[in-house]
Amino acid sequence: MNNIAILPQNEKQRLQALDSYQIMDSLPEEDFDELTKMASQICGTPIALITLLDSSRQWFKSKLGIDVQQTPRAHAFCAHTIIDPTGVMVVSNAREDQRFAENPLVTGDPNIAFYAGISLLTPEGMALGSLCVIDTVPRKLDEQQIWSLKVLGKQVIAQMELRKKLLLLCETNRRLAETNQFMQQFATTAAHDIKNPLTTISMSAELLTRHLENSGDKKGHNLALVCLNGIKALRKLINDMLDYSIRPEILTGQHETIELGSFLRKTVSMLSIPENVKISYPETKIEISTSAIALQQIMINLLTNSVRYNDKQTCLIQIDCVVIDDLASITVRDNGIGIRKEELERIFQRNVTLNTSDRFAQSGTGIGLATVKLLVEKLGGEISVQSTPYIGSAFTFTIRSKKTA
């Protein structure tokens, strides 16, 4: 007797749907095994399976009571279940059923006598396989048991849907990470490629500016100044691009113990600080365990801003630090032009530039303070600002650290 089930009319679409779940030949998962065990207990059968049918085989995502992982589709009871319009197939005695009496799974191991299967229907109505229970002796299920199997079948599909979404999310995150890495590498390479010739142009512009000033050519000198200021603005933008393109995980990854006073003085020595700038440092010796390169980048940004946005004859910058337990609070205070109240809320947003020009009549790039905020948060802290227009600003940030006397 031919016991091979006919193919569903939507077989092509059904196989495509099955493939979209990327579940065939996957490893066992506890969430599915728990549903299989529950089906066995509810129905009182020694065997319970979650089966999935591809073009040639019946594969078991979860199995209880048998050792094999798959069978030929031609022998599968579940191949009949997925074409049943009710989505439920019960075979009380397979040995007396003409469809299955000569089936190798009936005449041989696992010696199926009783079978009850529930189609696993996707939200689009595609039957991918079944949740089934099997016994080696003829028997029946009551209405409550069949209802319970239907509920468990829906839970199997719900779990498959969740698994599918998680796989999609992981793949999306992987692609985003690859794109992000490419963009970071591109930004770094592009900025470096532009920065090198720009340095030569900047030096030439400075020489030209001094030459025109010494020669008394005021018109030419003014044009050269415009050119030089434009170059400085471009150089600032490129430096900010380089800073922001560096992954914060790299900047904040390695911690070391630093003495804050000497560290700050060394950082300041790296900057081109005008003679009219006076900087005060913490008086108490403080040691902090943190990422030196990240803290240095934070301080360079804050100190540079304090100098750039200052219109006073003498630029005053005061750096204070207070350590309580493992939290260090560092404040950079200046007497600069300040920040208007309506601009304080968005000052740390990336690509946001304030309606304020610096002492060189240049606007910011909208990258520097966004980088500072990102690095501070990666160091486990927060940053805030208090400011009064024409009086000055105070940037305070916290980082996880330690203090030694």
C-alpha positions as CSV (number, residue, x, y, z in Angstrom):
1,M,0.0,0.0,0.0
2,N,1.4,3.4,-1.0
3,N,1.6,5.5,2.2
4,I,3.4,8.6,0.7
5,A,1.5,11.8,1.4
6,I,0.7,14.1,-1.5
7,L,2.5,17.5,-1.4
8,P,0.7,20.6,-0.2
9,Q,-0.5,22.9,-3.0
10,N,1.7,25.7,-1.6
11,E,4.8,23.4,-1.2
12,K,7.2,25.9,-2.8
13,Q,6.1,28.8,-0.6
14,R,6.1,26.5,2.4
15,L,9.7,25.5,1.9
16,Q,10.7,29.1,1.4
17,A,9.0,29.9,4.7
18,L,10.8,27.1,6.5
19,D,14.1,28.3,5.1
20,S,13.5,31.8,6.4
21,Y,13.6,30.5,10.0
22,Q,17.1,29.1,9.6
23,I,16.2,26.4,12.1
24,M,16.9,23.1,10.2
25,D,19.9,21.2,11.7
26,S,20.2,23.7,14.5
27,L,21.4,22.6,18.0
28,P,18.9,21.5,20.6
29,E,17.3,24.4,22.6
30,E,15.8,24.1,26.0
31,D,12.7,26.2,25.2
32,F,11.6,23.7,22.6
33,D,12.6,20.6,24.7
34,E,10.3,21.9,27.5
35,L,7.3,22.0,25.2
36,T,8.0,18.5,23.9
37,K,8.2,17.2,27.5
38,M,5.0,18.9,28.4
39,A,3.2,17.4,25.4
40,S,4.4,13.9,26.5
41,Q,3.2,14.4,30.0
42,I,-0.2,15.8,29.1
43,C,-0.9,13.0,26.6
44,G,0.8,10.3,28.6
45,T,2.9,9.0,25.7
46,P,6.5,7.8,25.7
47,I,7.4,9.7,22.6
48,A,6.9,13.4,21.7
49,L,8.4,15.3,18.8
50,I,8.7,18.7,17.2
51,T,9.1,17.9,13.5
52,L,10.0,20.1,10.5
53,L,9.6,18.9,6.9
54,D,11.9,20.0,4.1
55,S,11.8,18.6,0.6
56,S,13.2,15.2,1.4
57,R,13.2,14.5,5.2
58,Q,11.4,14.9,8.5
59,W,13.9,16.5,10.9
60,F,13.3,16.7,14.7
61,K,14.0,20.1,16.3
62,S,13.1,18.4,19.6
63,K,12.7,14.8,20.5
64,L,11.7,12.7,23.5
65,G,11.7,8.9,23.6
66,I,13.6,8.2,20.4
67,D,17.3,8.4,19.3
68,V,17.2,9.2,15.6
69,Q,17.4,12.8,14.5
70,Q,15.4,12.5,11.3
71,T,13.5,10.1,9.0
72,P,12.7,10.2,5.2
73,R,9.8,12.4,4.4
74,A,8.2,9.5,2.6
75,H,7.8,7.7,6.0
76,A,6.6,10.7,7.9
77,F,3.2,10.7,9.6
78,C,3.6,14.5,9.8
79,A,3.7,14.7,6.0
80,H,0.0,13.8,6.2
81,T,-0.7,16.1,9.1
82,I,0.4,19.2,7.3
83,I,-2.1,18.6,4.5
84,D,-5.0,17.9,6.8
85,P,-7.4,21.0,6.5
86,T,-8.1,20.8,10.2
87,G,-4.5,21.0,11.2
88,V,-5.0,18.0,13.5
89,M,-4.4,14.3,12.6
90,V,-5.1,11.5,15.1
91,V,-4.3,7.8,14.2
92,S,-5.6,5.6,17.0
93,N,-4.2,2.3,15.6
94,A,-1.6,2.7,12.7
95,R,-1.5,-1.1,12.3
96,E,-5.1,-1.1,11.1
97,D,-4.8,2.2,9.1
98,Q,-4.3,1.5,5.3
99,R,-2.1,4.6,5.0
100,F,0.4,3.4,7.6
101,A,0.1,-0.4,8.1
102,E,3.1,-1.1,6.0
103,N,5.1,2.0,7.1
104,P,8.7,1.1,8.2
105,L,8.1,3.2,11.3
106,V,5.1,1.0,12.2
107,T,6.5,-2.4,11.2
108,G,9.9,-1.5,12.7
109,D,11.5,0.9,15.2
110,P,9.9,2.9,16.9
111,N,6.9,0.6,16.3
112,I,4.3,3.4,16.1
113,A,0.8,2.3,16.9
114,F,-0.7,5.6,18.0
115,Y,0.0,9.1,16.6
116,A,-1.5,12.5,17.2
117,G,-0.1,15.6,15.5
118,I,-0.8,19.3,15.4
119,S,0.3,21.3,12.4
120,L,2.8,24.1,13.1
121,L,1.3,27.0,11.2
122,T,3.2,30.2,10.7
123,P,1.3,33.6,10.9
124,E,1.0,33.4,7.1
125,G,-0.6,29.9,7.4
126,M,2.3,27.8,6.2
127,A,2.5,24.4,7.8
128,L,6.2,23.8,8.5
129,G,5.8,20.5,10.5
130,S,4.0,19.3,13.6
131,L,4.0,18.9,17.3
132,C,3.2,15.2,17.7
133,V,2.9,12.5,20.4
134,I,3.4,8.8,19.7
135,D,2.8,5.5,21.5
136,T,3.6,1.9,20.8
137,V,0.1,0.8,21.7
138,P,-3.2,1.8,20.2
139,R,-5.0,4.5,22.2
140,K,-7.1,7.7,22.1
141,L,-6.9,11.3,23.4
142,D,-9.7,13.2,25.0
143,E,-10.8,16.7,23.9
144,Q,-8.9,18.4,26.7
145,Q,-5.6,16.7,25.6
146,I,-6.1,17.6,21.9
147,W,-6.9,21.2,23.0
148,S,-3.7,21.3,25.1
149,L,-1.7,20.0,22.1
150,K,-3.1,22.8,20.0
151,V,-2.0,25.4,22.6
152,L,1.4,23.9,22.8
153,G,1.7,23.9,19.0
154,K,1.0,27.7,19.0
155,Q,3.7,28.1,21.6
156,V,6.2,26.2,19.4
157,I,5.5,28.6,16.5
158,A,5.7,31.6,18.9
159,Q,9.1,30.4,20.0
160,M,10.2,29.9,16.4
161,E,9.0,33.5,15.6
162,L,11.0,34.8,18.5
163,R,14.1,32.9,17.5
164,K,13.7,34.2,13.9
165,K,13.5,37.8,15.2
166,L,16.6,37.3,17.4
167,L,18.6,35.9,14.5
168,L,17.5,38.9,12.3
169,L,18.5,41.3,15.1
170,C,21.9,39.6,15.5
171,E,22.4,39.8,11.7
172,T,21.4,43.5,11.6
173,N,23.7,44.3,14.5
174,R,26.5,42.5,12.7
175,R,26.0,44.4,9.5
176,L,25.7,47.7,11.5
177,A,29.0,46.9,13.2
178,E,30.7,46.2,9.9
179,T,29.3,49.4,8.4
180,N,30.3,51.4,11.5
181,Q,33.8,50.0,11.4
182,F,34.1,50.8,7.7
183,M,32.9,54.4,8.3
184,Q,35.3,54.8,11.2
185,Q,38.2,53.6,9.0
186,F,37.1,55.8,6.2
187,A,36.8,58.9,8.4
188,T,40.2,58.3,9.9
189,T,41.9,57.7,6.5
190,A,40.2,60.6,4.9
191,A,41.0,62.9,7.7
192,H,44.7,61.9,7.8
193,D,44.9,62.2,4.0
194,I,43.5,65.7,4.2
195,K,45.5,66.7,7.3
196,N,49.0,66.1,5.8
197,P,48.8,68.5,2.8
198,L,46.7,70.9,5.0
199,T,49.7,71.3,7.3
200,T,51.8,72.4,4.4
201,I,49.1,74.8,3.2
202,S,48.8,76.2,6.7
203,M,52.5,76.9,7.1
204,S,52.6,78.6,3.7
205,A,49.6,80.7,4.6
206,E,51.2,81.9,7.9
207,L,54.4,82.8,6.0
208,L,52.4,84.7,3.4
209,T,50.4,86.5,6.1
210,R,53.6,87.7,7.9
211,H,55.2,88.7,4.6
212,L,52.2,90.8,3.5
213,E,52.0,92.4,7.0
214,N,55.7,93.3,6.9
215,S,55.4,94.7,3.3
216,G,52.6,97.0,4.3
217,D,50.1,95.4,1.9
218,K,47.0,95.8,4.1
219,K,44.5,94.5,1.5
220,G,46.6,91.4,0.7
221,H,47.3,90.9,4.4
222,N,43.5,90.9,5.2
223,L,42.8,88.4,2.4
224,A,45.6,86.2,3.7
225,L,44.1,86.3,7.2
226,V,40.8,85.2,5.9
227,C,42.5,82.3,4.1
228,L,44.5,81.4,7.3
229,N,41.4,81.5,9.5
230,G,39.6,79.2,7.0
231,I,42.5,76.8,7.2
232,K,42.4,76.8,11.0
233,A,38.7,76.1,11.0
234,L,39.2,73.2,8.5
235,R,42.1,71.8,10.6
236,K,39.9,71.9,13.7
237,L,37.1,70.0,11.9
238,I,39.6,67.4,10.7
239,N,41.0,67.0,14.2
240,D,37.5,66.5,15.6
241,M,36.7,64.0,12.9
242,L,39.8,62.0,13.9
243,D,38.9,62.2,17.6
244,Y,35.3,61.0,16.9
245,S,36.3,58.3,14.5
246,I,38.4,56.5,17.1
247,R,36.2,53.8,18.8
248,P,35.5,54.7,22.4
249,E,36.1,51.1,23.4
250,I,39.7,51.6,22.3
251,L,40.1,54.9,24.0
252,T,38.6,53.7,27.3
253,G,39.8,50.0,27.3
254,Q,43.0,50.2,29.3
255,H,43.1,51.8,32.8
256,E,46.2,53.0,34.6
257,T,47.0,55.0,37.7
258,I,47.9,58.6,37.0
259,E,48.7,61.6,39.3
260,L,46.2,64.2,38.2
261,G,48.4,67.3,38.7
262,S,51.3,66.2,36.6
263,F,49.0,64.6,34.1
264,L,47.1,67.9,33.6
265,R,50.3,69.9,33.2
266,K,51.6,67.4,30.6
267,T,48.3,67.6,28.8
268,V,48.4,71.4,28.7
269,S,52.0,71.3,27.4
270,M,50.7,69.6,24.3
271,L,48.5,72.5,23.5
272,S,49.3,75.9,21.9
273,I,48.2,78.0,24.9
274,P,48.4,81.8,24.4
275,E,50.4,83.9,27.0
276,N,47.3,85.5,28.3
277,V,45.9,82.2,29.6
278,K,46.3,81.4,33.3
279,I,45.5,77.9,34.4
280,S,45.1,76.8,38.0
281,Y,45.5,73.1,39.0
282,P,44.3,71.0,42.0
283,E,46.5,71.7,45.0
284,T,46.0,68.2,46.5
285,K,47.9,65.3,45.1
286,I,45.3,63.0,43.6
287,E,45.8,59.6,41.9
288,I,43.1,58.3,39.6
289,S,42.8,54.9,38.1
290,T,41.3,55.4,34.6
291,S,42.0,55.5,30.9
292,A,44.8,58.0,30.5
293,I,44.2,58.5,26.7
294,A,40.5,59.0,27.2
295,L,40.9,61.5,30.0
296,Q,43.5,63.3,28.0
297,Q,41.1,63.6,25.1
298,I,38.4,64.9,27.4
299,M,40.7,67.6,28.9
300,I,42.1,68.7,25.6
301,N,38.6,69.3,24.3
302,L,37.4,71.2,27.4
303,L,40.6,73.3,27.7
304,T,40.7,74.1,24.0
305,N,37.1,75.4,24.2
306,S,37.9,77.5,27.3
307,V,40.6,79.2,25.4
308,R,38.8,79.6,22.1
309,Y,35.6,80.9,23.6
310,N,37.1,83.6,25.8
311,D,37.0,87.4,25.1
312,K,38.7,88.6,28.3
313,Q,42.1,90.2,28.4
314,T,43.3,87.5,30.7
315,C,41.7,84.0,30.2
316,L,41.4,82.3,33.6
317,I,40.9,78.5,33.7
318,Q,40.6,76.6,37.0
319,I,40.7,72.8,37.3
320,D,39.3,71.3,40.4
321,C,38.9,67.6,41.5
322,V,37.1,66.0,44.3
323,V,37.2,62.2,45.0
324,I,34.6,60.5,47.0
325,D,35.0,56.7,47.4
326,D,35.6,55.5,43.8
327,L,34.1,58.5,42.0
328,A,36.2,61.4,40.9
329,S,34.5,64.7,40.0
330,I,36.6,67.0,37.8
331,T,35.5,70.6,37.0
332,V,37.0,72.9,34.3
333,R,35.9,76.5,35.0
334,D,36.6,79.5,32.9
335,N,35.7,83.2,32.6
336,G,34.8,83.0,28.9
337,I,31.9,84.2,26.9
338,G,29.5,81.7,28.4
339,I,26.6,79.8,26.9
340,R,23.1,80.9,26.6
341,K,20.4,79.0,28.6
342,E,18.5,77.8,25.5
343,E,21.7,76.3,24.1
344,L,22.7,74.3,27.2
345,E,20.3,71.4,26.6
346,R,21.8,70.6,23.2
347,I,25.4,71.4,23.7
348,F,26.5,67.8,23.9
349,Q,24.5,66.6,20.8
350,R,26.6,65.5,17.8
351,N,26.6,67.9,14.8
352,V,25.0,70.7,16.8
353,T,26.8,74.0,16.5
354,L,25.9,77.0,18.7
355,N,25.3,80.4,17.4
356,T,28.6,81.6,18.8
357,S,31.9,82.3,17.2
358,D,35.2,81.9,19.0
359,R,38.0,84.5,19.4
360,F,39.1,83.8,15.8
361,A,35.5,84.4,14.5
362,Q,35.1,80.7,13.8
363,S,32.2,78.5,14.7
364,G,32.5,75.0,16.2
365,T,32.1,71.7,14.4
366,G,29.6,70.1,16.6
367,I,31.8,67.1,17.3
368,G,34.1,68.0,20.1
369,L,31.7,68.0,23.1
370,A,29.8,65.0,21.7
371,T,33.1,63.1,21.8
372,V,33.6,64.3,25.4
373,K,30.2,63.1,26.5
374,L,30.7,59.7,24.8
375,L,34.1,59.1,26.5
376,V,32.9,60.2,29.9
377,E,30.0,57.8,29.7
378,K,32.3,55.0,28.6
379,L,34.3,55.7,31.7
380,G,31.2,55.2,33.8
381,G,30.5,58.8,34.5
382,E,28.3,61.8,33.5
383,I,29.0,65.3,32.4
384,S,27.1,68.6,33.0
385,V,27.6,72.3,32.4
386,Q,26.7,75.4,34.2
387,S,27.1,78.7,32.4
388,T,26.3,82.4,32.6
389,P,26.7,84.5,29.4
390,Y,29.6,87.0,29.5
391,I,30.7,85.5,32.9
392,G,31.9,82.0,32.1
393,S,31.2,78.3,32.1
394,A,31.9,75.3,34.3
395,F,32.0,71.8,32.9
396,T,31.9,69.0,35.5
397,F,32.3,65.4,34.7
398,T,32.6,62.2,36.9
399,I,34.7,59.1,36.3
400,R,35.2,55.9,38.2
401,S,38.6,56.1,40.0
402,K,40.5,55.8,43.2
403,K,42.2,58.3,45.4
404,T,45.5,58.0,47.3
405,A,46.9,60.6,49.6
